[in-house]
Amino acid sequence: MNDAGNGHEWTSPDGSVPTSGPMGPAEAVPTAAGYSAPASGVPGAPVVVQAAPAQTHIPTFRSWQPGIIPLRPVSFGEFISVPFRAMRYNRAVVLGGPLLVVAVAMILLAAAMWLAFTDPSLALLSPVDQFQGIQAQTVIVAAAAFVALILADALASAVVAPGVARAVLGEKIPLGEALRGIGPRVWSLLLLWFLSTLALVLAMVPGGIAVWAGVAAQDDGAITIGVLAMIALALVVGLPVYIISAVARCVIVLERTGAVTSIKRTIGLIRGRFWWSVLIVFVTGLIVYFATGIFQQVLGFVGGIALVIGVSGAWVGTAIFVLVTVVGAVIAYVITYAYMGSVYALVYIDARIRHEGFDLDLARAAEARRT
């Protein structure tokens, strides 16, 4: 799935683009007999017959649902159900992509947790020892886990986009192809993550200043106002930033653009559909939150019991706590990134169908594959 020309067109699956060149008055032109003749006004010269235009693939009724959705504006119910269909249709990318990215981060997180619990200087599992500092290896692994978590957040939902986009056309792609597709776009995705995070932090600065001033003056009223201001600004700024950055990830991967260009493109795509997009993301986010929350509550109960055993001195309890916590996080994150990544891709495709007639391009591409 790629864009060419002005960046708003979907090329054919093999990446081929029709080419044409200028045809001057003295150039050879194909004739009906299959030979070329000079296009001149010399008496007796063969009559030049212009070449027939390239054959276009007119979509038939079977080309209007080649994959996981019918090629028309996406309905509200489809935003909820189609992500599950995408997970089943192309498991390798939609589920395997987030699993690969998240698993690397969670392995580092598990190592950091184990080092923290077993670090004698931290004394987390000792009822008698006191905090004496922290070992260098614990800090290094914790920093690596933090960086890996940032990468997972920036890349996990982005790798889902090509899998969903190709599934719309009824195609499956291997995970390696999806990873190669986002490889050159990693820095753009990280820049987008940084810009969105920076915008949210800057929005909360006025409230933070009010909280700091209230703490310095020991004024509870100022502290309360500052906290409320931080929450309000986080919602006012964070909501559009979240929606725009989520769809912009799909733009970066599918249209191969930079971070700033993808933001501008996304703003244009969701103009007039912003609150509809907010409703879709809010409802689907609640579904994922409750689904994964129940699962994590059960694992959290088991992990809490294991942690109590670990504090009593049994290292097996600590190991079980770390394992349960990490496994629960992996499952929850993979489901979240796979489902919500599919939702973001559908929002992008739906916006292009509504604003750019993208369904016609997709139907023609589907018909071209059938002929």
C-alpha positions as CSV (number, residue, x, y, z in Angstrom):
1,M,0.0,0.0,0.0
2,N,1.7,3.1,-1.2
3,D,0.9,6.6,-2.4
4,A,2.3,8.2,-5.4
5,G,1.9,11.4,-7.4
6,N,0.5,14.0,-5.1
7,G,0.5,11.7,-2.2
8,H,-3.2,11.0,-2.2
9,E,-3.4,8.1,-4.7
10,W,-3.1,4.4,-4.0
11,T,-0.8,2.7,-6.5
12,S,-1.3,-0.8,-7.6
13,P,-0.2,-3.7,-5.3
14,D,3.0,-4.3,-7.3
15,G,3.9,-0.7,-7.1
16,S,3.5,-0.1,-10.9
17,V,2.4,3.3,-12.0
18,P,1.2,4.1,-15.6
19,T,3.8,6.2,-17.4
20,S,3.4,8.5,-20.3
21,G,5.6,10.9,-22.1
22,P,5.3,13.9,-24.3
23,M,4.6,13.1,-27.9
24,G,6.0,15.7,-30.2
25,P,4.9,16.2,-33.8
26,A,8.0,14.4,-35.2
27,E,7.8,11.4,-32.9
28,A,6.8,7.9,-34.0
29,V,3.4,6.8,-33.1
30,P,2.0,3.3,-33.1
31,T,-0.4,2.6,-36.0
32,A,-3.3,0.1,-36.3
33,A,-1.0,-2.3,-38.1
34,G,1.5,-2.3,-35.3
35,Y,4.3,-0.3,-36.9
36,S,5.3,3.3,-36.3
37,A,5.2,6.2,-38.8
38,P,6.4,9.7,-38.6
39,A,3.7,12.2,-37.6
40,S,4.4,14.6,-40.4
41,G,2.4,16.4,-43.0
42,V,4.3,15.0,-46.0
43,P,1.9,14.0,-48.9
44,G,1.6,10.2,-49.3
45,A,2.8,9.6,-45.7
46,P,0.9,6.9,-43.8
47,V,-2.1,8.1,-41.9
48,V,-1.1,8.2,-38.2
49,V,-3.5,6.3,-35.9
50,Q,-3.2,7.4,-32.3
51,A,-2.6,4.6,-29.8
52,A,-5.7,3.5,-27.9
53,P,-5.7,4.6,-24.2
54,A,-4.6,2.1,-21.6
55,Q,-7.3,-0.2,-20.6
56,T,-8.9,0.7,-17.3
57,H,-10.4,-1.8,-15.0
58,I,-14.0,-1.1,-14.3
59,P,-15.0,-2.4,-10.9
60,T,-17.7,-5.1,-10.9
61,F,-19.9,-5.9,-7.9
62,R,-17.5,-8.5,-6.6
63,S,-14.8,-5.8,-6.3
64,W,-16.7,-3.7,-3.8
65,Q,-15.9,-6.0,-0.9
66,P,-12.6,-7.7,-1.7
67,G,-11.5,-7.9,1.9
68,I,-12.6,-7.3,5.5
69,I,-14.9,-4.3,4.8
70,P,-17.2,-3.3,2.0
71,L,-15.7,-0.4,0.0
72,R,-17.9,2.4,1.3
73,P,-17.9,4.7,4.3
74,V,-17.3,2.7,7.4
75,S,-20.3,2.4,9.8
76,F,-20.0,2.8,13.5
77,G,-20.7,-0.9,14.2
78,E,-17.9,-1.8,11.7
79,F,-15.4,0.3,13.7
80,I,-16.1,-2.0,16.6
81,S,-16.3,-5.4,14.9
82,V,-13.9,-5.1,11.9
83,P,-10.7,-4.9,14.1
84,F,-11.5,-8.4,15.4
85,R,-11.9,-9.5,11.8
86,A,-8.6,-8.0,10.9
87,M,-6.9,-9.9,13.8
88,R,-8.2,-13.2,12.4
89,Y,-7.5,-12.3,8.8
90,N,-3.9,-11.3,9.1
91,R,-2.7,-12.5,12.5
92,A,1.0,-12.4,11.5
93,V,0.9,-8.6,11.2
94,V,-2.1,-7.3,13.3
95,L,-1.2,-9.5,16.3
96,G,2.3,-10.6,15.6
97,G,3.7,-7.1,15.0
98,P,2.6,-5.6,18.4
99,L,3.6,-8.9,20.0
100,L,7.2,-8.7,18.7
101,V,7.6,-5.0,19.6
102,V,6.0,-5.3,23.0
103,A,7.8,-8.6,23.9
104,V,11.2,-7.0,23.5
105,A,10.2,-4.1,25.8
106,M,8.6,-6.5,28.4
107,I,11.7,-8.7,28.5
108,L,13.8,-5.7,29.4
109,L,11.2,-4.6,31.9
110,A,11.2,-8.0,33.5
111,A,15.0,-7.9,33.8
112,A,14.7,-4.4,35.3
113,M,12.1,-5.5,37.9
114,W,14.1,-8.6,38.8
115,L,17.3,-6.5,39.3
116,A,15.3,-4.0,41.4
117,F,13.8,-6.6,43.7
118,T,17.0,-8.5,44.1
119,D,19.3,-5.4,44.4
120,P,20.6,-5.5,48.0
121,S,21.2,-1.7,48.0
122,L,17.4,-1.0,47.4
123,A,16.3,-3.5,50.1
124,L,12.8,-3.9,48.5
125,L,12.3,-7.4,49.8
126,S,14.1,-7.1,53.1
127,P,12.2,-6.0,56.2
128,V,15.4,-5.1,58.1
129,D,17.9,-3.7,55.6
130,Q,17.7,0.0,54.6
131,F,18.1,1.8,51.3
132,Q,21.7,2.4,50.5
133,G,21.7,3.4,46.9
134,I,21.3,1.5,43.6
135,Q,23.6,-0.6,41.5
136,A,24.7,0.6,38.1
137,Q,23.4,-2.4,36.3
138,T,19.9,-1.8,37.7
139,V,20.0,1.7,36.4
140,I,21.2,0.7,32.9
141,V,18.6,-2.1,32.4
142,A,15.9,0.2,33.7
143,A,16.9,2.9,31.3
144,A,16.9,0.4,28.4
145,A,13.5,-0.8,29.4
146,F,12.2,2.8,29.5
147,V,13.5,3.4,25.9
148,A,12.1,0.1,24.7
149,L,8.7,1.0,26.1
150,I,8.8,4.4,24.2
151,L,9.7,2.5,21.0
152,A,6.9,0.0,21.6
153,D,4.3,2.8,22.1
154,A,5.5,4.6,18.9
155,L,5.7,1.5,16.7
156,A,3.3,-1.1,17.9
157,S,0.1,0.4,16.5
158,A,1.9,1.7,13.4
159,V,3.0,-1.8,12.3
160,V,-0.7,-2.8,12.3
161,A,-1.6,-0.2,9.7
162,P,-0.2,-2.0,6.6
163,G,-1.7,-5.3,7.6
164,V,-5.2,-3.7,7.9
165,A,-4.8,-1.7,4.7
166,R,-3.9,-4.8,2.7
167,A,-6.7,-6.8,4.4
168,V,-9.1,-4.3,3.0
169,L,-8.1,-5.4,-0.4
170,G,-8.3,-9.0,0.6
171,E,-4.5,-9.5,0.8
172,K,-2.3,-10.9,3.5
173,I,1.3,-9.8,4.0
174,P,4.0,-11.4,6.1
175,L,5.3,-9.7,9.2
176,G,8.7,-9.2,7.6
177,E,7.2,-7.1,4.8
178,A,5.3,-4.9,7.3
179,L,8.4,-4.4,9.4
180,R,10.5,-3.5,6.3
181,G,7.8,-1.0,5.4
182,I,8.0,0.9,8.7
183,G,11.8,0.6,9.0
184,P,12.5,3.8,7.1
185,R,9.7,5.5,8.9
186,V,11.0,4.8,12.5
187,W,12.5,8.3,13.0
188,S,9.4,10.0,11.7
189,L,7.3,7.9,14.1
190,L,9.5,8.8,17.0
191,L,9.4,12.5,16.1
192,L,5.6,12.3,16.0
193,W,5.6,10.7,19.4
194,F,8.0,13.4,20.7
195,L,5.9,16.2,19.3
196,S,2.7,14.9,20.7
197,T,4.2,14.3,24.1
198,L,5.8,17.8,24.1
199,A,2.4,19.4,23.2
200,L,0.7,17.6,26.1
201,V,3.5,18.6,28.6
202,L,3.5,22.2,27.5
203,A,-0.3,22.4,27.8
204,M,0.0,21.3,31.5
205,V,2.7,23.9,32.3
206,P,0.4,26.7,33.4
207,G,-1.4,24.4,35.8
208,G,1.9,23.0,37.1
209,I,3.2,26.6,37.8
210,A,0.0,27.3,39.8
211,V,0.5,24.1,41.8
212,W,4.1,25.0,42.4
213,A,3.2,28.5,43.5
214,G,0.5,27.1,45.8
215,V,2.9,24.7,47.4
216,A,5.4,27.5,48.0
217,A,2.8,29.7,49.5
218,Q,1.1,26.8,51.4
219,D,-2.2,27.8,49.7
220,D,-4.5,24.8,49.3
221,G,-6.8,26.8,47.1
222,A,-4.1,27.6,44.6
223,I,-3.0,24.0,44.6
224,T,-6.6,22.9,43.9
225,I,-7.0,25.4,41.1
226,G,-3.6,24.4,39.6
227,V,-4.6,20.7,39.6
228,L,-7.9,21.4,38.0
229,A,-6.2,23.5,35.4
230,M,-3.8,20.7,34.6
231,I,-6.6,18.3,34.2
232,A,-8.7,20.6,32.0
233,L,-5.7,21.6,29.8
234,A,-4.7,18.0,29.5
235,L,-8.2,17.1,28.2
236,V,-8.5,20.2,25.9
237,V,-5.1,19.7,24.3
238,G,-4.6,16.0,24.8
239,L,-7.8,14.9,23.1
240,P,-7.0,16.4,19.6
241,V,-3.3,15.6,20.0
242,Y,-4.1,12.0,20.7
243,I,-6.6,11.6,17.7
244,I,-4.3,13.4,15.3
245,S,-1.2,11.5,16.3
246,A,-3.0,8.2,16.2
247,V,-4.2,8.7,12.6
248,A,-0.9,10.4,11.6
249,R,1.0,7.2,12.4
250,C,-1.1,5.5,9.6
251,V,-0.3,8.4,7.3
252,I,3.4,8.1,8.0
253,V,3.5,4.4,7.3
254,L,1.0,4.1,4.4
255,E,1.8,7.4,2.6
256,R,5.5,7.4,3.5
257,T,5.5,11.0,4.7
258,G,7.4,12.8,7.5
259,A,6.0,13.6,10.9
260,V,5.0,17.3,10.2
261,T,3.6,16.5,6.8
262,S,1.5,13.6,8.4
263,I,0.1,16.0,11.0
264,K,-1.0,18.5,8.4
265,R,-2.4,15.7,6.2
266,T,-4.4,14.2,9.2
267,I,-5.9,17.6,10.1
268,G,-7.2,17.9,6.6
269,L,-8.5,14.4,6.5
270,I,-10.5,14.5,9.8
271,R,-11.7,18.1,9.3
272,G,-15.5,17.9,9.8
273,R,-15.2,14.4,11.3
274,F,-13.2,15.2,14.4
275,W,-15.9,14.6,17.0
276,W,-17.0,11.5,15.2
277,S,-13.4,10.2,15.4
278,V,-13.3,11.1,19.1
279,L,-16.5,9.1,19.7
280,I,-15.2,6.1,17.8
281,V,-11.8,6.1,19.6
282,F,-13.5,6.7,23.0
283,V,-16.0,3.8,22.6
284,T,-13.5,1.3,21.2
285,G,-10.9,2.4,23.8
286,L,-13.5,1.6,26.6
287,I,-14.1,-1.8,25.1
288,V,-10.4,-2.7,25.1
289,Y,-9.9,-1.1,28.6
290,F,-12.6,-3.2,30.2
291,A,-11.6,-6.4,28.4
292,T,-8.0,-6.1,29.3
293,G,-8.7,-4.7,32.8
294,I,-10.6,-7.7,33.9
295,F,-7.8,-10.0,32.8
296,Q,-5.2,-7.9,34.5
297,Q,-7.2,-7.8,37.7
298,V,-7.1,-11.6,37.9
299,L,-3.4,-11.7,37.2
300,G,-2.8,-8.8,39.7
301,F,-4.4,-10.9,42.4
302,V,-2.2,-13.8,41.7
303,G,0.9,-11.5,41.5
304,G,0.0,-9.9,44.8
305,I,0.0,-13.2,46.6
306,A,3.3,-14.1,45.0
307,L,4.8,-10.8,46.1
308,V,3.8,-11.4,49.7
309,I,5.6,-14.8,49.4
310,G,8.6,-13.0,47.9
311,V,8.8,-10.5,50.8
312,S,8.9,-13.4,53.2
313,G,12.1,-14.5,51.7
314,A,11.1,-17.0,49.0
315,W,12.7,-16.0,45.7
316,V,10.2,-18.2,43.8
317,G,7.4,-15.8,44.9
318,T,9.4,-12.9,43.5
319,A,9.9,-14.7,40.2
320,I,6.2,-15.6,40.0
321,F,5.3,-12.0,40.6
322,V,7.6,-10.7,37.9
323,L,6.5,-13.3,35.4
324,V,2.7,-12.8,36.1
325,T,3.1,-9.0,35.8
326,V,5.1,-9.2,32.6
327,V,2.9,-11.8,30.9
328,G,-0.3,-9.8,31.9
329,A,1.2,-6.6,30.5
330,V,2.2,-8.3,27.2
331,I,-1.2,-9.7,26.6
332,A,-3.0,-6.5,27.5
333,Y,-0.7,-4.3,25.4
334,V,-0.8,-6.6,22.4
335,I,-4.6,-6.7,22.4
336,T,-4.7,-2.9,22.9
337,Y,-2.3,-2.1,20.2
338,A,-3.7,-4.6,17.7
339,Y,-7.3,-3.5,18.2
340,M,-6.8,0.2,18.5
341,G,-4.2,0.2,15.7
342,S,-6.9,-1.4,13.5
343,V,-9.3,1.3,14.5
344,Y,-6.8,4.1,13.6
345,A,-6.3,2.5,10.2
346,L,-10.0,2.3,9.6
347,V,-10.5,6.0,10.6
348,Y,-7.8,6.9,8.1
349,I,-9.4,4.8,5.3
350,D,-12.9,6.0,6.1
351,A,-11.7,9.6,6.0
352,R,-10.1,9.1,2.5
353,I,-13.3,7.4,1.3
354,R,-15.5,10.3,2.4
355,H,-13.2,13.1,1.2
356,E,-11.3,11.6,-1.7
357,G,-13.4,8.9,-3.3
358,F,-10.8,6.4,-2.1
359,D,-13.4,3.5,-2.4
360,L,-13.3,3.9,-6.2
361,D,-9.5,3.6,-6.2
362,L,-9.6,0.5,-4.0
363,A,-12.4,-1.1,-6.1
364,R,-10.3,-0.5,-9.3
365,A,-7.3,-2.0,-7.6
366,A,-9.3,-5.0,-6.5
367,E,-10.7,-5.5,-10.0
368,A,-7.2,-5.3,-11.5
369,R,-6.1,-8.2,-9.2
370,R,-9.1,-10.3,-10.4
371,T,-8.4,-9.8,-14.1
